[in-house]
Amino acid sequence: MRRIGLLLTLMISSAVFAAPETFERAKIELKEHVYHDQNVGSELGTLYCGCDWQWTGRSGGRIDPASCGLKPRTDAVRAARIEWEHIVPAHTFGHQRQCWQQGGRERCVADDPVFRVMEADMHNLAPVVGELNADRSNFQFGVLPSTPYQHGACEFKVDFKARTVEPRNAIKGMIARTYFYMHDRYDLRMAEQQQRLFMAWDKMYPVSAWERERDRRIAKRMGHSNPFVTGERTWTLGHRNSAEGIVTPIPKGHPALRSTSGQTSSAPTPAVTTTAPIIGNRNSKVYHLPSGCPGYGSVSEKNQMIFASEQAAQAAGFRRAGNCR
């Protein structure tokens, strides 16, 4: 039976609290602060096709097909507009959350704070031609040497039967580093075949000047960079995730929930706090910090011991996990 009165807190630094809280807000932030000057004559244009566009509405746009040789495949309406693509699809990261099994994306948006953070993560979003967004769907990336182009001059291949997409070379490195970031930060599982493909793309297509600038602009809004763009981290096969962006429950009675009188507060608990607790494993007598300790989110609830500080954990006979950075 689920405990009553759980407080959800983000295992991320306080700097992130300036980040957009919803997917809709993220799109507006991207238009106003990241891609505001990239819609005409930029290095990459739209992600998959390199098209120019004119901004319309709060975060939308109208494609200039002549700028990229775009021809609609079947959907002229979506081919004419800008949409915002999750490079790592919401379907992919959502399926690794329990909420998705209980009601899909709608349930995750309503009930799962970490899903909302992932959905609104600006590092994982880019403007695309709407029809290409639809055709990509939640397909994996791969190499399709014998598959023809189907969208005019756009260097974008899709094999619907194999559920695979091959993007143009200019963005393969960026896609790889985005996958590394999302899987590392949100502790997602990645198949070995995909790891090997993205490791190859990462080496073949180094970080470009625009990718660095994009990362700097997003970091000002999100509070952190993609470390696989800045060079702070590299991905190797079997990479151990940092899990810096996941969410954990704080059991009722934790010191952070107590009032100054020492009694547990009966007031409604906020959805987010600025301080995440330290989690100890009562079996191993090891504790994990909310940042830099890969095992932080892996301690089962029944084995959790919650501490307000390292000193409190050590006083209780616990030691810091050896894999903490």
Secondary structure, DSSP 8 states (H G I E B T S, - for coil): ---SS-EEEESS-GGGGGS-SSHHHHHHHHHHHTSTT-SSS-SS-STTT--EEEEETTTEEEEEGGGTTB--SS-HHHHTBEEEEESS-HHHHHTTSHHHHHHHHHHHHHH-HHHHHHHT-GGGEEEEEHHHHHHHTT-EE---TT----SBT---EEETTTTEEE--HHHHHHHHHHHHHHHHHTT----HHHHHHHHHHHHHS---HHHHHHHHHHHHHHSS--HHHHTS----TT-----TT-EEEE-TT-GGGB-TTSSB--S---S--S---EEEETTTTEEE-SSS-TTGGGS-GGGEEEESSHHHHHHTT-EE-TT--
